[in-house]
């Protein structure tokens, strides 16, 4: 059984990872993003799936 503190730490870490991933994707140079098949406008959706798996 996990403690409340462990769950809060995990949630905070995931939130930080989400925001970091959004920032990195949104700030990719356009040519790099296009080479990877990523639209920077989809940064939030991509980050959410990466961090939360949904």
C-alpha positions in Angstrom: 0.0 0.0 0.0 1.4 3.4 -1.0 1.3 6.3 1.3 -0.4 9.6 0.5 3.0 11.3 0.4 4.3 8.8 -2.1 1.3 9.3 -4.4 1.6 13.1 -4.1 5.3 12.9 -5.0 4.5 10.7 -8.0 1.8 13.0 -9.1 4.1 16.1 -8.8 6.8 14.3 -10.7 4.4 13.4 -13.5 3.1 16.9 -13.7 6.6 18.3 -13.9 7.5 15.8 -16.6 4.3 16.8 -18.5 5.1 20.5 -18.4 8.8 19.9 -19.4 7.8 17.7 -22.3 5.2 20.3 -23.6 7.8 23.0 -23.3 10.4 20.9 -25.2 8.0 19.9 -28.0 6.6 23.4 -28.4 10.0 24.9 -28.7 11.5 22.4 -31.2 12.8 24.1 -34.4 10.2 23.8 -37.1 12.4 21.8 -39.4 13.2 19.3 -36.6 9.6 19.0 -35.6 8.5 18.4 -39.2 11.3 15.8 -39.8 9.9 13.9 -36.7 6.4 14.2 -38.0 5.4 16.3 -35.0 3.2 19.4 -35.1 4.2 21.7 -32.3 0.5 22.5 -31.8 0.0 18.9 -30.6 2.6 19.3 -27.8 0.0 19.0 -25.0 -1.6 15.8 -26.5 1.8 14.2 -27.2 3.1 15.0 -23.7 0.0 13.8 -22.0 0.2 10.4 -23.8 3.9 10.1 -23.0 3.6 10.9 -19.3 0.2 9.4 -18.4 -0.1 6.8 -21.1 -3.6 7.7 -22.1 
